[in-house]
Amino acid sequence: MIKLLQIDPEQRRELDILFLAKYAEDWSEPPPMVHPHYGRELYTKFEVLSVLRGLAHSVEPCASLEAFEERMRRSPAPDYVFQIYNREAVRNPEILVSSLCARTGVPYLGSPPNVRAMAEDKWITKLMARAAGLLVPEGIAAVVEADLDNPPDFPGPYFVKPRFGANSEGVDEGSICDSWAEARSRASALLAAGEEALIEALAPGLDVTVPVLGGPLALHPVANHSDLREGVQTERQKRFLDPGKRGEPFDDAPLCEELREAALAFAKIVQPCDYLRVDFRVAPDRTFRLLEFNVTCNLATTMSMNVGAGAAGVSHEAMIEHFLCYSLQRQGVLAA
């Protein structure tokens, strides 16, 4: 049984939270479960807001960085910023959001900017994983066209994706390149669009993610299936705008334990962090390689964090309460 943290009733009555999230509103009625343009994003924010309302005296939604900066100039400041905002029309917006939060001096959810930077850089992630003794796909980073002059010293097929970014942006079946000529062309297009590219050896198998709560505590691993080639998951699938993706508890008990241990070993080198997800690729021979980690994971009831929590006997509400309480204690808002 996982021992979870809880916020006592007296602390709840005194806690004022600013909920910083793209598209967040002060909903009194649920938005569409799947919006034709935004997908499930609105409903996910409604789900999180509904949980927070039961954990605090007040929860004030804030839907833009401009509104956030204006709000933080007014008194009184909130006790805490629950931020799951990671989209903005700038490069690496995740780091910007974390930096803006840090500048206020108000405790906030997630990780400080330096840890956020590690999470958003999939190349640095691989180097850290190797340092922790974990297997990763072979790969190279392309920053300029000259980096593509010669093929890497590992054979194809290749998988080409943006070095930075979240939510599978820039990833689709075209990311799978059977030849170096295809991989070079795909990477060159990313460079031309102002992105750096990560070129890796294609790792066949199944995507399995391990949700980790502050502590760290590893929840049950989750298998993510996709109908696309090699199980590729796209941004539109994750937003429920395209079909063909599903997540379920991974059912290999011995391998689940190995994955949890690997996720915890990695989580210990990316602290401080209130909650995260460590993504692996499990090969048919049951070996696995770390792909990336995410410190602002999707908190929808349908997504991996909650699927893994449910398989571990933890409700959506209890999961959020735990890492919120952990974050509040870590930053001195509540006594540990």
N, C-alpha and C positions, 0 to 999 in steps of 0.2 A: 504494500500500500504506500503510495506517495504521500508524504507529509507536506501539506500546503500551508502557505501563510494566509492569514486573514486580517482584515481591518476591523477593529472592534467598533461597536455602534457609536460610542462617544467620539471616536476619531472621525467616523463618517459624517457626523453632524457638524464637524468643524472644517471639513475639507472642501475647498473651492478649486475646481479644475477647469482649465481652458482646453477645449478639445480642438486641436489643430489638425484638420484633415481636408483634403481636396473635396469639394462638393458638400461639405457638412452643412446641415441646416438644423434648426430647432424643431425637428419634426414632432408633430402631435399624432399624425397618422403615417403609416408606413408608405414609403415611395414605391414605385414599381419594382418587383423583384428582379426583373431584367429590363433595363431601360434600352430602347432601340439604339441609342448612341453610346451611352456610358456603360452598357452591360450591367453587371451586378454591383458596380462600385457604390451607387447610392444606397442600395439596400444593405450592403456590408457596413457602411458607415452608420446607418440607422441601427443595425444590430449592436455595434460597439457602443453607440451613444446610449442605447437602452440599458446595457449592462452598467455603464458608468453612472447613470442616474440612480442606480441602486446602491452605489458605493460612495457617494459624496453628497454634501449639502447642496452644492450647485454645480452644474456642468454647462459651460458657455461655449457653443460651437463657434468656430472661426474657420472660414473656408479659403482664405488667401493669405499670402505672405504680406501683402500691403496692409490688409486688415489686422494681421498679427502685430506688425510693427507699430501701427497706430494704437492698438489696444494696450500694448506694453508700455506706452508712454502715459497711460492714464492710471490713476490710483483708485482703489487699491489694486495691487498686482495679484494675480491668482496665486494660490499656493503651489500649483504644479501645472505643467503643460504636458498633456497626453497627446503626443504628436505622432501621427502616422502619415505625414505629408511627404511624398517623395516624387512629385512631378512638378516641373516648372520649365519654362522655355529658356533654360540655360544649360550649359554642359555640366554634368555631374550635380544635378539639383539636390541630391540627397545630402551632399556635404554642405551645401548652402543652408539648407534647413537646419541641420544640426548646429552649424556655426551661428546662425541667427538666434537659435534657442540659447546657446551657450552665452552669447553676448548679453542676454537679459539678466543673467545671474539667478534666474528662477529655475528650480529643478525641473527636469523634463525626462520623458520616456526615451529609452533607446540606448545609445552609445555616444560618447563624445566624438567630435569630428575626426580625430585621428583613427579611431576604430572604424567609423563609418567609411573612411577613405579606403581602409584595407578591405572592407566588405565589398565595396563597389568595383574594386580592381581585381578582376578574375585572374590576372596573371600573378599579382602579388599573393593572392589567396593560395594559388598552387605552390608557390615557393614556401609559404608558411606551412602548408600541409606537409610538404616534404621534410621540413625541419622538425615536424612533429612525428615523423616516421610513417606517414601515410602515403599510400600509392595515389598517383594522379596520372591523367593522360599525358603523354608526351606532347609538347607544344612549343610554339614560339610566338612572340609578340611582334607585330609590324607597326612601326610608328611613322615611317616614311617609305616611299616607293622603293628605295634602294634595299630595304629589308626583304623585298620580294624577288631580288635578282636571282637567287639560287634556291632550289628546293631545300626543305629541312632534312635533317639526317634520319628521319623516320619515314616509313612508307605510308601511302594513302590506303584507303580513302581518308579524307580529311573532314573536319568540321570547322567551319569558319563563322565567327560571331563577333559582335562588338566587344572590345576589351572591357568597357564600362557599361553600366546600365542595369536596369532591373525589369522584372516582369516579362522576361523573354522578348524584350524589344529587339527588333532586327534579326530574329531567329525564325526560320521556317524550313520547309523541306529543301529549299535551295541552299541552305547552310551545309548540306551534305555534298561534298565534292569528291567524285571518284578519281580525279586526276589532279596533278599539281597545276596544270593549266587552268582548270576550273577554279581551284582554290585561290590561285593568284588573281584571277579575274574578280572573284567575289571579294577578296581582301582589298584589292585596288579600288573597287567601288565604295567600300566603307571609308577608305582613306580620302577619296574624292569628296565624300559627304561630310568630312570633318571628324570622322571617328578613327580611333585606333583599332586594329584588328587583332584577334587572337585566333591562331590556326593550330588546331590540335589533331592528333590521331583520333579517328572516330572510334569511340568505345561502344561496342555492341552490348546490348543487355537492357536492363530495366532501371528506370529512375526511381530511387528510394530515398526519401528524405526523413531526417530525424529531427522532430521538434525538441527544443531545449528551453527550459524555463530557468530564470535566475536562480542560482544556487551553486553550481548548475545542476538541474534535474532533467534527465533525458526521458521523453515520453516514448510511446510506441512508434516504431518506424512505419512509414506510410508509402505504399507502392503507388506510383502515378503512371497510369496507362494512357497512351494516345494511339489513335488509329492511323496517325501519319507515319511516314517512313521512319524506321529506327526509333519509333516512339517520341519523335520530336513534339514538344509542346510549344504552342505559339501564344503570343499576347492575347489574341482574339479568343482563343480557347479559354484562357485563364479568366477572361472577363465574361465568359458565357455567351459571347457573340457568335462563336462557331462551335459546332458539336465535336464529339470524338475524344473527349478527355474525361477521365474519372480517377478518383483516388480511393484507396481502400487500405485497411490495415495489412501490413506485410505479414504473411503467414508462416514464415520459416523461423521457428523459435530460436534455434542455435545462432543463426545468422543475425537475427534481430539483436541478440545480446552483443555480438561482435560490433554491429553497427552503432549501438548505443555507446559502447566503450570508445569507439573511434570518435564519435561525435563529441563525447565529453572531453577526450584528450585534446581535440581541436578547440573546443569552447574555452578551455582554460587559458589558451594563448591569445584570445581575442576579448579580454576583459578590460574595462567594465562593460557589461552588457546585460540588459534586463530580460530579454528573450531573443531567441534566434532559431534558425533552421539551417541544418547542415545537409547538403545534397550530395548523394552518391550515385554512381552508376554501377549496378551489380551485374557482372558478366554471367553467361551461362555456366561457367565453371565455379561460380559462387565467390570468386574474388571480387573486390570492389575498389573503386577509385573515387576520390573526392572531386567533385566538380566545382562547387562554390558554396558560399554561405550568405545568409540574408539576415539582417538585424532589424528590418522593418517588415516583417512577414505579413501576408494577408491574413486578417483575423476573421474572415467569414466563417460561418458555421459549416460551410461546404468544403473548406479548403484544408490543407494538410495540417496546420497547427491544431485545428479543432478535431480533425479525424484522428490524429495521434493522441490527443487528449482523451477523446471518448473511448478509444481502445485501451487506455490506461485507467479508465474509470473516473476521469476528471471531466466535469461539465464545462461548457463554454464560459459560464459566469465564474466558476472557480478558477479556471485557468487565467482569465484576465485579472481577477482579484489577486491571485498569487503574484504575478509579475508586477502589478501595480504596487502592491505592498512591498515587495522586494525593492523596487525602484525608490519608493518613498523612504524606506529604511536606509538604503545605500547612500542616499543623498541627505540624510539627516532630517527629513520632514517628520518622520515618525521614529520613535525609539525602537530599536531592534529587540 
